[in-house]
């Protein structure tokens, strides 16, 4: 699930208005709406605040945010799976 869709679905599940999240991160509702629609990238500094409002683990939410950023880089590449496999190999090599 895309990060922006997760934010919207979780907020709606909790019965929160966009205004409640927007106020928590000190942005106006139209800007927060852009985050939920994936039209603007969410600032990393907002993740812990939003995680708290949505009652989710901040590190898990951050992982979803990073995964979404990676997806935005490779999603139009015809060899996206191969590219991501190379990334995984490089990560595994750096861990060992």
Jmol script that loads the backbone (N, CA, C; Angstrom):
load data "model"
ATOM      1  N   UNK A   1       0.855  -1.186   0.000  1.00  0.00           N
ATOM      2  CA  UNK A   1       0.000   0.000   0.000  1.00  0.00           C
ATOM      3  C   UNK A   1       0.888   1.233   0.000  1.00  0.00           C
ATOM      4  N   UNK A   2       0.535   2.175  -0.825  1.00  0.00           N
ATOM      5  CA  UNK A   2       1.293   3.418  -0.862  1.00  0.00           C
ATOM      6  C   UNK A   2       1.134   4.167   0.469  1.00  0.00           C
ATOM      7  N   UNK A   3       2.187   4.848   0.840  1.00  0.00           N
ATOM      8  CA  UNK A   3       2.230   5.586   2.102  1.00  0.00           C
ATOM      9  C   UNK A   3       1.060   6.560   2.226  1.00  0.00           C
ATOM     10  N   UNK A   4       0.807   7.333   1.174  1.00  0.00           N
ATOM     11  CA  UNK A   4      -0.254   8.330   1.239  1.00  0.00           C
ATOM     12  C   UNK A   4      -1.621   7.676   1.447  1.00  0.00           C
ATOM     13  N   UNK A   5      -1.854   6.541   0.796  1.00  0.00           N
ATOM     14  CA  UNK A   5      -3.122   5.831   0.981  1.00  0.00           C
ATOM     15  C   UNK A   5      -3.256   5.299   2.405  1.00  0.00           C
ATOM     16  N   UNK A   6      -2.134   4.829   2.944  1.00  0.00           N
ATOM     17  CA  UNK A   6      -2.148   4.331   4.322  1.00  0.00           C
ATOM     18  C   UNK A   6      -2.538   5.447   5.284  1.00  0.00           C
ATOM     19  N   UNK A   7      -1.950   6.632   5.107  1.00  0.00           N
ATOM     20  CA  UNK A   7      -2.274   7.760   5.989  1.00  0.00           C
ATOM     21  C   UNK A   7      -3.772   8.047   5.974  1.00  0.00           C
ATOM     22  N   UNK A   8      -4.339   8.121   4.783  1.00  0.00           N
ATOM     23  CA  UNK A   8      -5.764   8.427   4.658  1.00  0.00           C
ATOM     24  C   UNK A   8      -6.623   7.333   5.283  1.00  0.00           C
ATOM     25  N   UNK A   9      -6.323   6.083   4.950  1.00  0.00           N
ATOM     26  CA  UNK A   9      -7.143   4.980   5.460  1.00  0.00           C
ATOM     27  C   UNK A   9      -7.067   4.873   6.984  1.00  0.00           C
ATOM     28  N   UNK A  10      -5.878   5.036   7.524  1.00  0.00           N
ATOM     29  CA  UNK A  10      -5.718   4.945   8.982  1.00  0.00           C
ATOM     30  C   UNK A  10      -6.449   6.106   9.663  1.00  0.00           C
ATOM     31  N   UNK A  11      -6.303   7.312   9.120  1.00  0.00           N
ATOM     32  CA  UNK A  11      -6.981   8.475   9.699  1.00  0.00           C
ATOM     33  C   UNK A  11      -8.485   8.271   9.676  1.00  0.00           C
ATOM     34  N   UNK A  12      -9.013   7.818   8.543  1.00  0.00           N
ATOM     35  CA  UNK A  12     -10.450   7.600   8.429  1.00  0.00           C
ATOM     36  C   UNK A  12     -10.923   6.487   9.368  1.00  0.00           C
ATOM     37  N   UNK A  13     -10.125   5.437   9.512  1.00  0.00           N
ATOM     38  CA  UNK A  13     -10.464   4.342  10.424  1.00  0.00           C
ATOM     39  C   UNK A  13     -10.625   4.847  11.855  1.00  0.00           C
ATOM     40  N   UNK A  14      -9.785   5.805  12.219  1.00  0.00           N
ATOM     41  CA  UNK A  14      -9.845   6.369  13.574  1.00  0.00           C
ATOM     42  C   UNK A  14     -10.882   7.477  13.702  1.00  0.00           C
ATOM     43  N   UNK A  15     -11.508   7.843  12.604  1.00  0.00           N
ATOM     44  CA  UNK A  15     -12.519   8.893  12.630  1.00  0.00           C
ATOM     45  C   UNK A  15     -11.954  10.287  12.829  1.00  0.00           C
ATOM     46  N   UNK A  16     -10.706  10.479  12.404  1.00  0.00           N
ATOM     47  CA  UNK A  16     -10.067  11.787  12.539  1.00  0.00           C
ATOM     48  C   UNK A  16     -10.277  12.612  11.282  1.00  0.00           C
ATOM     49  N   UNK A  17     -10.431  13.897  11.465  1.00  0.00           N
ATOM     50  CA  UNK A  17     -10.519  14.819  10.338  1.00  0.00           C
ATOM     51  C   UNK A  17      -9.114  15.200   9.892  1.00  0.00           C
ATOM     52  N   UNK A  18      -8.971  15.549   8.623  1.00  0.00           N
ATOM     53  CA  UNK A  18      -7.671  16.017   8.130  1.00  0.00           C
ATOM     54  C   UNK A  18      -7.181  17.199   8.961  1.00  0.00           C
ATOM     55  N   UNK A  19      -8.075  18.034   9.403  1.00  0.00           N
ATOM     56  CA  UNK A  19      -7.702  19.213  10.193  1.00  0.00           C
ATOM     57  C   UNK A  19      -6.948  18.829  11.467  1.00  0.00           C
ATOM     58  N   UNK A  20      -7.339  17.728  12.088  1.00  0.00           N
ATOM     59  CA  UNK A  20      -6.669  17.303  13.325  1.00  0.00           C
ATOM     60  C   UNK A  20      -5.201  16.957  13.063  1.00  0.00           C
ATOM     61  N   UNK A  21      -4.936  16.283  11.965  1.00  0.00           N
ATOM     62  CA  UNK A  21      -3.553  15.942  11.634  1.00  0.00           C
ATOM     63  C   UNK A  21      -2.812  17.189  11.158  1.00  0.00           C
ATOM     64  N   UNK A  22      -3.468  17.983  10.331  1.00  0.00           N
ATOM     65  CA  UNK A  22      -2.847  19.215   9.824  1.00  0.00           C
ATOM     66  C   UNK A  22      -2.448  20.128  10.977  1.00  0.00           C
ATOM     67  N   UNK A  23      -3.333  20.290  11.941  1.00  0.00           N
ATOM     68  CA  UNK A  23      -3.020  21.132  13.105  1.00  0.00           C
ATOM     69  C   UNK A  23      -1.832  20.587  13.886  1.00  0.00           C
ATOM     70  N   UNK A  24      -1.757  19.268  14.011  1.00  0.00           N
ATOM     71  CA  UNK A  24      -0.679  18.647  14.782  1.00  0.00           C
ATOM     72  C   UNK A  24       0.692  18.899  14.158  1.00  0.00           C
ATOM     73  N   UNK A  25       0.740  18.996  12.828  1.00  0.00           N
ATOM     74  CA  UNK A  25       2.029  19.238  12.160  1.00  0.00           C
ATOM     75  C   UNK A  25       2.171  20.681  11.678  1.00  0.00           C
ATOM     76  N   UNK A  26       1.225  21.519  12.081  1.00  0.00           N
ATOM     77  CA  UNK A  26       1.265  22.958  11.782  1.00  0.00           C
ATOM     78  C   UNK A  26       1.279  23.282  10.290  1.00  0.00           C
ATOM     79  N   UNK A  27       0.395  22.608   9.550  1.00  0.00           N
ATOM     80  CA  UNK A  27       0.177  22.956   8.147  1.00  0.00           C
ATOM     81  C   UNK A  27      -1.316  23.175   7.962  1.00  0.00           C
ATOM     82  N   UNK A  28      -1.677  23.808   6.862  1.00  0.00           N
ATOM     83  CA  UNK A  28      -3.107  23.987   6.610  1.00  0.00           C
ATOM     84  C   UNK A  28      -3.696  22.708   6.011  1.00  0.00           C
ATOM     85  N   UNK A  29      -5.000  22.622   6.037  1.00  0.00           N
ATOM     86  CA  UNK A  29      -5.690  21.413   5.566  1.00  0.00           C
ATOM     87  C   UNK A  29      -5.406  21.129   4.087  1.00  0.00           C
ATOM     88  N   UNK A  30      -5.420  22.137   3.207  1.00  0.00           N
ATOM     89  CA  UNK A  30      -5.102  21.829   1.809  1.00  0.00           C
ATOM     90  C   UNK A  30      -3.714  21.191   1.629  1.00  0.00           C
ATOM     91  N   UNK A  31      -2.742  21.645   2.405  1.00  0.00           N
ATOM     92  CA  UNK A  31      -1.399  21.052   2.301  1.00  0.00           C
ATOM     93  C   UNK A  31      -1.424  19.611   2.798  1.00  0.00           C
ATOM     94  N   UNK A  32      -2.075  19.371   3.927  1.00  0.00           N
ATOM     95  CA  UNK A  32      -2.142  17.997   4.424  1.00  0.00           C
ATOM     96  C   UNK A  32      -2.876  17.104   3.415  1.00  0.00           C
ATOM     97  N   UNK A  33      -3.912  17.626   2.799  1.00  0.00           N
ATOM     98  CA  UNK A  33      -4.653  16.868   1.793  1.00  0.00           C
ATOM     99  C   UNK A  33      -3.728  16.472   0.638  1.00  0.00           C
ATOM    100  N   UNK A  34      -2.830  17.351   0.266  1.00  0.00           N
ATOM    101  CA  UNK A  34      -1.860  17.030  -0.795  1.00  0.00           C
ATOM    102  C   UNK A  34      -0.948  15.876  -0.374  1.00  0.00           C
ATOM    103  N   UNK A  35      -0.574  15.840   0.901  1.00  0.00           N
ATOM    104  CA  UNK A  35       0.240  14.725   1.401  1.00  0.00           C
ATOM    105  C   UNK A  35      -0.532  13.415   1.252  1.00  0.00           C
ATOM    106  N   UNK A  36      -1.792  13.424   1.651  1.00  0.00           N
ATOM    107  CA  UNK A  36      -2.604  12.200   1.587  1.00  0.00           C
ATOM    108  C   UNK A  36      -2.891  11.761   0.155  1.00  0.00           C
ATOM    109  N   UNK A  37      -2.906  12.690  -0.767  1.00  0.00           N
ATOM    110  CA  UNK A  37      -3.145  12.334  -2.168  1.00  0.00           C
ATOM    111  C   UNK A  37      -1.841  12.015  -2.904  1.00  0.00           C
ATOM    112  N   UNK A  38      -0.719  12.148  -2.219  1.00  0.00           N
ATOM    113  CA  UNK A  38       0.573  11.864  -2.831  1.00  0.00           C
ATOM    114  C   UNK A  38       1.046  12.941  -3.782  1.00  0.00           C
ATOM    115  N   UNK A  39       0.469  14.131  -3.658  1.00  0.00           N
ATOM    116  CA  UNK A  39       0.849  15.234  -4.543  1.00  0.00           C
ATOM    117  C   UNK A  39       2.047  16.016  -4.032  1.00  0.00           C
ATOM    118  N   UNK A  40       2.318  15.887  -2.755  1.00  0.00           N
ATOM    119  CA  UNK A  40       3.482  16.540  -2.148  1.00  0.00           C
ATOM    120  C   UNK A  40       4.158  15.538  -1.225  1.00  0.00           C
ATOM    121  N   UNK A  41       5.488  15.515  -1.211  1.00  0.00           N
ATOM    122  CA  UNK A  41       6.165  14.593  -0.291  1.00  0.00           C
ATOM    123  C   UNK A  41       6.072  15.102   1.151  1.00  0.00           C
ATOM    124  N   UNK A  42       5.800  14.191   2.035  1.00  0.00           N
ATOM    125  CA  UNK A  42       5.702  14.523   3.457  1.00  0.00           C
ATOM    126  C   UNK A  42       7.103  14.713   4.034  1.00  0.00           C
ATOM    127  N   UNK A  43       7.278  15.724   4.859  1.00  0.00           N
ATOM    128  CA  UNK A  43       8.568  15.939   5.503  1.00  0.00           C
ATOM    129  C   UNK A  43       8.790  14.884   6.581  1.00  0.00           C
ATOM    130  N   UNK A  44      10.013  14.396   6.646  1.00  0.00           N
ATOM    131  CA  UNK A  44      10.351  13.340   7.609  1.00  0.00           C
ATOM    132  C   UNK A  44      10.054  13.765   9.043  1.00  0.00           C
ATOM    133  N   UNK A  45      10.240  15.024   9.333  1.00  0.00           N
ATOM    134  CA  UNK A  45      10.027  15.508  10.701  1.00  0.00           C
ATOM    135  C   UNK A  45       8.583  15.350  11.171  1.00  0.00           C
ATOM    136  N   UNK A  46       7.650  15.197  10.227  1.00  0.00           N
ATOM    137  CA  UNK A  46       6.244  15.043  10.588  1.00  0.00           C
ATOM    138  C   UNK A  46       5.879  13.608  10.977  1.00  0.00           C
ATOM    139  N   UNK A  47       6.716  12.671  10.610  1.00  0.00           N
ATOM    140  CA  UNK A  47       6.366  11.263  10.797  1.00  0.00           C
ATOM    141  C   UNK A  47       6.075  10.901  12.252  1.00  0.00           C
ATOM    142  N   UNK A  48       6.934  11.263  13.219  1.00  0.00           N
ATOM    143  CA  UNK A  48       6.620  10.879  14.600  1.00  0.00           C
ATOM    144  C   UNK A  48       5.314  11.507  15.116  1.00  0.00           C
ATOM    145  N   UNK A  49       5.047  12.724  14.687  1.00  0.00           N
ATOM    146  CA  UNK A  49       3.825  13.410  15.126  1.00  0.00           C
ATOM    147  C   UNK A  49       2.597  12.708  14.554  1.00  0.00           C
ATOM    148  N   UNK A  50       2.656  12.408  13.264  1.00  0.00           N
ATOM    149  CA  UNK A  50       1.536  11.732  12.619  1.00  0.00           C
ATOM    150  C   UNK A  50       1.366  10.325  13.186  1.00  0.00           C
ATOM    151  N   UNK A  51       2.465   9.634  13.413  1.00  0.00           N
ATOM    152  CA  UNK A  51       2.392   8.285  13.991  1.00  0.00           C
ATOM    153  C   UNK A  51       1.667   8.315  15.328  1.00  0.00           C
ATOM    154  N   UNK A  52       1.974   9.309  16.117  1.00  0.00           N
ATOM    155  CA  UNK A  52       1.315   9.444  17.417  1.00  0.00           C
ATOM    156  C   UNK A  52      -0.183   9.682  17.248  1.00  0.00           C
ATOM    157  N   UNK A  53      -0.552  10.564  16.339  1.00  0.00           N
ATOM    158  CA  UNK A  53      -1.971  10.860  16.106  1.00  0.00           C
ATOM    159  C   UNK A  53      -2.719   9.646  15.549  1.00  0.00           C
ATOM    160  N   UNK A  54      -2.028   8.836  14.741  1.00  0.00           N
ATOM    161  CA  UNK A  54      -2.662   7.675  14.125  1.00  0.00           C
ATOM    162  C   UNK A  54      -2.520   6.404  14.966  1.00  0.00           C
ATOM    163  N   UNK A  55      -1.875   6.525  16.123  1.00  0.00           N
ATOM    164  CA  UNK A  55      -1.659   5.383  17.024  1.00  0.00           C
ATOM    165  C   UNK A  55      -0.941   4.226  16.325  1.00  0.00           C
ATOM    166  N   UNK A  56       0.140   4.565  15.612  1.00  0.00           N
ATOM    167  CA  UNK A  56       0.953   3.550  14.950  1.00  0.00           C
ATOM    168  C   UNK A  56       2.409   3.741  15.361  1.00  0.00           C
ATOM    169  N   UNK A  57       3.213   2.706  15.164  1.00  0.00           N
ATOM    170  CA  UNK A  57       4.631   2.756  15.494  1.00  0.00           C
ATOM    171  C   UNK A  57       5.351   3.714  14.544  1.00  0.00           C
ATOM    172  N   UNK A  58       6.072   4.666  15.110  1.00  0.00           N
ATOM    173  CA  UNK A  58       6.767   5.668  14.310  1.00  0.00           C
ATOM    174  C   UNK A  58       7.832   5.083  13.399  1.00  0.00           C
ATOM    175  N   UNK A  59       8.552   4.067  13.864  1.00  0.00           N
ATOM    176  CA  UNK A  59       9.598   3.494  13.015  1.00  0.00           C
ATOM    177  C   UNK A  59       8.989   2.714  11.851  1.00  0.00           C
ATOM    178  N   UNK A  60       7.852   2.070  12.069  1.00  0.00           N
ATOM    179  CA  UNK A  60       7.176   1.374  10.975  1.00  0.00           C
ATOM    180  C   UNK A  60       6.628   2.370   9.955  1.00  0.00           C
ATOM    181  N   UNK A  61       6.076   3.465  10.437  1.00  0.00           N
ATOM    182  CA  UNK A  61       5.572   4.492   9.531  1.00  0.00           C
ATOM    183  C   UNK A  61       6.714   5.093   8.717  1.00  0.00           C
ATOM    184  N   UNK A  62       7.853   5.294   9.360  1.00  0.00           N
ATOM    185  CA  UNK A  62       9.028   5.828   8.655  1.00  0.00           C
ATOM    186  C   UNK A  62       9.503   4.845   7.586  1.00  0.00           C
ATOM    187  N   UNK A  63       9.476   3.550   7.886  1.00  0.00           N
ATOM    188  CA  UNK A  63       9.861   2.546   6.891  1.00  0.00           C
ATOM    189  C   UNK A  63       8.946   2.619   5.678  1.00  0.00           C
ATOM    190  N   UNK A  64       7.658   2.772   5.903  1.00  0.00           N
ATOM    191  CA  UNK A  64       6.709   2.901   4.798  1.00  0.00           C
ATOM    192  C   UNK A  64       7.011   4.150   3.979  1.00  0.00           C
ATOM    193  N   UNK A  65       7.348   5.241   4.659  1.00  0.00           N
ATOM    194  CA  UNK A  65       7.669   6.510   4.003  1.00  0.00           C
ATOM    195  C   UNK A  65       8.895   6.348   3.104  1.00  0.00           C
ATOM    196  N   UNK A  66       9.934   5.677   3.630  1.00  0.00           N
ATOM    197  CA  UNK A  66      11.159   5.458   2.852  1.00  0.00           C
ATOM    198  C   UNK A  66      10.871   4.532   1.675  1.00  0.00           C
ATOM    199  N   UNK A  67      10.110   3.476   1.914  1.00  0.00           N
ATOM    200  CA  UNK A  67       9.764   2.548   0.830  1.00  0.00           C
ATOM    201  C   UNK A  67       9.036   3.289  -0.285  1.00  0.00           C
ATOM    202  N   UNK A  68       8.166   4.205   0.078  1.00  0.00           N
ATOM    203  CA  UNK A  68       7.440   4.980  -0.916  1.00  0.00           C
ATOM    204  C   UNK A  68       8.391   5.868  -1.719  1.00  0.00           C
ATOM    205  N   UNK A  69       9.402   6.422  -1.052  1.00  0.00           N
ATOM    206  CA  UNK A  69      10.396   7.234  -1.758  1.00  0.00           C
ATOM    207  C   UNK A  69      11.185   6.385  -2.750  1.00  0.00           C
ATOM    208  N   UNK A  70      11.573   5.179  -2.331  1.00  0.00           N
ATOM    209  CA  UNK A  70      12.298   4.276  -3.229  1.00  0.00           C
ATOM    210  C   UNK A  70      11.416   3.919  -4.418  1.00  0.00           C
ATOM    211  N   UNK A  71      10.170   3.591  -4.145  1.00  0.00           N
ATOM    212  CA  UNK A  71       9.235   3.249  -5.215  1.00  0.00           C
ATOM    213  C   UNK A  71       9.109   4.386  -6.225  1.00  0.00           C
ATOM    214  N   UNK A  72       9.071   5.613  -5.743  1.00  0.00           N
ATOM    215  CA  UNK A  72       8.922   6.746  -6.664  1.00  0.00           C
ATOM    216  C   UNK A  72      10.130   6.890  -7.589  1.00  0.00           C
ATOM    217  N   UNK A  73      11.279   6.377  -7.164  1.00  0.00           N
ATOM    218  CA  UNK A  73      12.480   6.450  -7.999  1.00  0.00           C
ATOM    219  C   UNK A  73      12.489   5.341  -9.048  1.00  0.00           C
ATOM    220  N   UNK A  74      12.063   4.136  -8.677  1.00  0.00           N
ATOM    221  CA  UNK A  74      12.221   2.993  -9.585  1.00  0.00           C
ATOM    222  C   UNK A  74      10.942   2.554 -10.294  1.00  0.00           C
ATOM    223  N   UNK A  75       9.799   3.094  -9.911  1.00  0.00           N
ATOM    224  CA  UNK A  75       8.543   2.544 -10.430  1.00  0.00           C
ATOM    225  C   UNK A  75       8.361   2.675 -11.936  1.00  0.00           C
ATOM    226  N   UNK A  76       9.043   3.579 -12.569  1.00  0.00           N
ATOM    227  CA  UNK A  76       8.898   3.712 -14.020  1.00  0.00           C
ATOM    228  C   UNK A  76       9.988   2.956 -14.786  1.00  0.00           C
ATOM    229  N   UNK A  77      10.883   2.343 -14.068  1.00  0.00           N
ATOM    230  CA  UNK A  77      11.965   1.589 -14.709  1.00  0.00           C
ATOM    231  C   UNK A  77      11.459   0.209 -15.119  1.00  0.00           C
ATOM    232  N   UNK A  78      11.766  -0.200 -16.340  1.00  0.00           N
ATOM    233  CA  UNK A  78      11.303  -1.518 -16.798  1.00  0.00           C
ATOM    234  C   UNK A  78      12.000  -2.642 -16.048  1.00  0.00           C
ATOM    235  N   UNK A  79      13.176  -2.389 -15.529  1.00  0.00           N
ATOM    236  CA  UNK A  79      13.937  -3.398 -14.788  1.00  0.00           C
ATOM    237  C   UNK A  79      13.905  -3.133 -13.282  1.00  0.00           C
ATOM    238  N   UNK A  80      12.798  -2.614 -12.787  1.00  0.00           N
ATOM    239  CA  UNK A  80      12.703  -2.221 -11.376  1.00  0.00           C
ATOM    240  C   UNK A  80      13.041  -3.372 -10.430  1.00  0.00           C
ATOM    241  N   UNK A  81      12.550  -4.563 -10.717  1.00  0.00           N
ATOM    242  CA  UNK A  81      12.833  -5.703  -9.843  1.00  0.00           C
ATOM    243  C   UNK A  81      14.319  -6.007  -9.821  1.00  0.00           C
ATOM    244  N   UNK A  82      14.961  -5.997 -10.976  1.00  0.00           N
ATOM    245  CA  UNK A  82      16.402  -6.238 -11.034  1.00  0.00           C
ATOM    246  C   UNK A  82      17.162  -5.165 -10.264  1.00  0.00           C
ATOM    247  N   UNK A  83      16.734  -3.934 -10.414  1.00  0.00           N
ATOM    248  CA  UNK A  83      17.385  -2.817  -9.716  1.00  0.00           C
ATOM    249  C   UNK A  83      17.268  -3.007  -8.204  1.00  0.00           C
ATOM    250  N   UNK A  84      16.078  -3.338  -7.741  1.00  0.00           N
ATOM    251  CA  UNK A  84      15.875  -3.531  -6.303  1.00  0.00           C
ATOM    252  C   UNK A  84      16.642  -4.742  -5.788  1.00  0.00           C
ATOM    253  N   UNK A  85      16.773  -5.774  -6.602  1.00  0.00           N
ATOM    254  CA  UNK A  85      17.578  -6.933  -6.194  1.00  0.00           C
ATOM    255  C   UNK A  85      19.041  -6.547  -6.022  1.00  0.00           C
ATOM    256  N   UNK A  86      19.544  -5.697  -6.898  1.00  0.00           N
ATOM    257  CA  UNK A  86      20.925  -5.215  -6.765  1.00  0.00           C
ATOM    258  C   UNK A  86      21.080  -4.418  -5.475  1.00  0.00           C
ATOM    259  N   UNK A  87      20.102  -3.579  -5.202  1.00  0.00           N
ATOM    260  CA  UNK A  87      20.137  -2.802  -3.956  1.00  0.00           C
ATOM    261  C   UNK A  87      20.166  -3.742  -2.750  1.00  0.00           C
ATOM    262  N   UNK A  88      19.316  -4.771  -2.770  1.00  0.00           N
ATOM    263  CA  UNK A  88      19.283  -5.730  -1.665  1.00  0.00           C
ATOM    264  C   UNK A  88      20.615  -6.445  -1.505  1.00  0.00           C
ATOM    265  N   UNK A  89      21.220  -6.841  -2.617  1.00  0.00           N
ATOM    266  CA  UNK A  89      22.540  -7.490  -2.550  1.00  0.00           C
ATOM    267  C   UNK A  89      23.565  -6.557  -1.921  1.00  0.00           C
ATOM    268  N   UNK A  90      23.538  -5.289  -2.332  1.00  0.00           N
ATOM    269  CA  UNK A  90      24.501  -4.327  -1.785  1.00  0.00           C
ATOM    270  C   UNK A  90      24.271  -4.098  -0.298  1.00  0.00           C
ATOM    271  N   UNK A  91      23.021  -4.087   0.102  1.00  0.00           N
ATOM    272  CA  UNK A  91      22.719  -3.928   1.533  1.00  0.00           C
ATOM    273  C   UNK A  91      23.233  -5.137   2.297  1.00  0.00           C
ATOM    274  N   UNK A  92      22.950  -6.328   1.782  1.00  0.00           N
ATOM    275  CA  UNK A  92      23.406  -7.548   2.459  1.00  0.00           C
ATOM    276  C   UNK A  92      24.921  -7.601   2.536  1.00  0.00           C
ATOM    277  N   UNK A  93      25.609  -7.177   1.478  1.00  0.00           N
ATOM    278  CA  UNK A  93      27.072  -7.161   1.491  1.00  0.00           C
ATOM    279  C   UNK A  93      27.605  -6.188   2.529  1.00  0.00           C
ATOM    280  N   UNK A  94      26.939  -5.069   2.711  1.00  0.00           N
ATOM    281  CA  UNK A  94      27.422  -4.061   3.669  1.00  0.00           C
ATOM    282  C   UNK A  94      27.163  -4.483   5.113  1.00  0.00           C
ATOM    283  N   UNK A  95      26.192  -5.346   5.329  1.00  0.00           N
ATOM    284  CA  UNK A  95      25.865  -5.815   6.674  1.00  0.00           C
ATOM    285  C   UNK A  95      26.854  -6.882   7.135  1.00  0.00           C
ATOM    286  N   UNK A  96      27.317  -7.700   6.199  1.00  0.00           N
ATOM    287  CA  UNK A  96      28.190  -8.837   6.556  1.00  0.00           C
ATOM    288  C   UNK A  96      29.555  -8.418   6.923  1.00  0.00           C
TER     289      UNK A  96
END
end "model"
wireframe off; spacefill off
backbone 0.3
color backbone group
